[in-house]
Amino acid sequence: MNPRIRVLVIQNDCAKLISLMLWLEQFAEFEIAGVGDDTHNLQEQMVQNEPDVLLIDAESMSPERLKCLKKLRAFPNAPALVIIGESAYSEQLLSQESDLHLSQATSVNELCDSLRKANNRRRQVFVTANMPLTKAG
């Protein structure tokens, strides 16, 4: 059995946050690693919760938060970044830092498929080839 995909959700709107949590709890393969309404203490949340995927609302983006995400993405164990929605900063973030970008009208199945894909891309980067050393002859 594969380990559960740990998702850290950053969402400003309480109703949307609850909806996202209820959607993801329907699927056994996802685990809500943490929630937040701001990216201010994102680095602490990532260290504490160790998420596989960071699901962030585009409306919560600002230039300062964009810089914070860029710093966090520099670490080798950084989670996959999935952005939901549109904002002035989401296009810049999408082109530079994010793994996936979803619209607000995304269905539950599309969201889950996107989280799986983002997590798989993240894991592929860290998988090393098993190449045992042998001597010829």
C-alpha positions as CSV (number, residue, x, y, z in Angstrom):
1,M,0.0,0.0,0.0
2,N,1.3,3.4,-0.9
3,P,1.7,6.0,1.8
4,R,-0.9,8.7,2.1
5,I,-0.3,12.0,0.3
6,R,0.2,14.7,2.9
7,V,-1.4,18.0,1.8
8,L,-0.9,21.4,3.4
9,V,-3.8,23.7,2.5
10,I,-3.3,27.5,2.5
11,Q,-6.7,29.2,2.0
12,N,-7.9,32.7,3.1
13,D,-11.6,31.9,2.8
14,C,-12.9,29.8,5.6
15,A,-15.8,28.3,3.6
16,K,-13.5,27.3,0.8
17,L,-11.0,25.8,3.3
18,I,-13.7,23.7,4.9
19,S,-14.9,22.6,1.4
20,L,-11.4,21.6,0.4
21,M,-10.9,19.6,3.6
22,L,-14.2,17.8,3.2
23,W,-13.4,17.0,-0.4
24,L,-10.0,15.6,0.4
25,E,-11.2,13.6,3.4
26,Q,-13.4,11.6,1.1
27,F,-10.3,9.9,-0.3
28,A,-8.3,7.6,1.9
29,E,-5.0,8.3,0.0
30,F,-5.0,12.0,1.1
31,E,-4.1,13.3,4.6
32,I,-4.5,16.9,5.6
33,A,-1.1,17.7,7.0
34,G,-2.1,21.2,8.1
35,V,-4.1,24.2,7.2
36,G,-3.5,27.9,7.2
37,D,-4.9,31.2,6.1
38,D,-1.7,32.9,5.4
39,T,1.8,32.1,4.0
40,H,3.4,34.2,6.7
41,N,4.5,31.2,8.8
42,L,4.6,28.8,5.9
43,Q,8.2,27.7,6.5
44,E,7.4,26.7,10.1
45,Q,4.3,24.9,8.9
46,M,6.3,23.0,6.3
47,V,9.0,21.9,8.7
48,Q,6.4,20.9,11.3
49,N,3.9,19.1,9.0
50,E,6.3,17.8,6.3
51,P,3.7,17.9,3.4
52,D,4.1,16.2,0.1
53,V,1.9,18.8,-1.7
54,L,1.3,22.5,-0.9
55,L,-2.2,23.5,-2.1
56,I,-2.4,27.3,-2.1
57,D,-5.1,29.7,-3.1
58,A,-4.0,32.3,-5.6
59,E,-5.9,35.0,-3.9
60,S,-3.5,34.7,-0.9
61,M,-0.5,35.6,-3.0
62,S,1.5,38.9,-2.7
63,P,5.0,39.9,-3.7
64,E,6.3,39.1,-0.2
65,R,4.7,35.7,-0.2
66,L,6.0,34.9,-3.6
67,K,9.5,35.5,-2.4
68,C,8.9,33.2,0.5
69,L,7.7,30.4,-1.8
70,K,10.7,30.9,-4.0
71,K,13.0,30.4,-1.0
72,L,11.1,27.3,0.1
73,R,11.2,25.8,-3.4
74,A,15.0,25.9,-3.3
75,F,15.1,23.1,-0.7
76,P,15.5,19.6,-2.1
77,N,12.6,18.2,0.0
78,A,10.2,21.0,-1.0
79,P,6.6,19.9,-1.6
80,A,4.9,20.0,-4.9
81,L,3.1,23.3,-5.4
82,V,-0.5,23.4,-6.7
83,I,-2.2,26.7,-7.1
84,I,-6.0,27.2,-7.2
85,G,-7.7,30.3,-8.7
86,E,-6.4,33.4,-10.4
87,S,-4.7,36.5,-9.2
88,A,-2.2,39.1,-10.5
89,Y,0.6,37.0,-9.0
90,S,-0.5,33.5,-9.9
91,E,0.6,33.9,-13.5
92,Q,4.1,34.8,-12.4
93,L,4.1,32.0,-9.9
94,L,2.7,29.6,-12.4
95,S,5.4,30.3,-14.9
96,Q,8.3,30.1,-12.4
97,E,7.5,28.0,-9.4
98,S,4.3,26.0,-9.4
99,D,3.8,22.4,-10.5
100,L,0.2,22.7,-11.4
101,H,-2.4,25.5,-11.7
102,L,-6.1,24.8,-11.4
103,S,-9.2,27.0,-11.9
104,Q,-11.8,27.7,-9.2
105,A,-14.3,25.5,-11.1
106,T,-12.2,22.4,-10.7
107,S,-14.1,19.3,-9.8
108,V,-13.2,17.0,-6.9
109,N,-11.9,14.3,-9.2
110,E,-9.8,16.7,-11.2
111,L,-8.4,18.2,-7.9
112,C,-7.5,14.7,-6.6
113,D,-5.9,13.7,-10.0
114,S,-3.9,16.9,-10.0
115,L,-2.7,16.3,-6.4
116,R,-1.6,12.8,-7.4
117,K,0.2,14.0,-10.5
118,A,2.0,16.7,-8.6
119,N,3.1,14.3,-5.9
120,N,4.3,11.8,-8.4
121,R,6.4,14.4,-10.2
122,R,7.9,15.4,-6.9
123,R,8.7,11.8,-6.1
124,Q,10.3,11.1,-9.5
125,V,12.8,13.8,-8.8
126,F,14.0,12.2,-5.7
127,V,14.0,8.5,-6.8
128,T,17.6,7.3,-7.5
129,A,18.4,4.5,-9.8
130,N,19.4,1.3,-8.1
131,M,22.7,0.6,-9.7
132,P,24.7,-2.0,-7.8
133,L,28.4,-2.0,-8.3
134,T,29.7,-5.3,-9.7
135,K,33.1,-6.4,-11.0
136,A,33.4,-7.9,-14.4
137,G,35.0,-11.2,-14.6
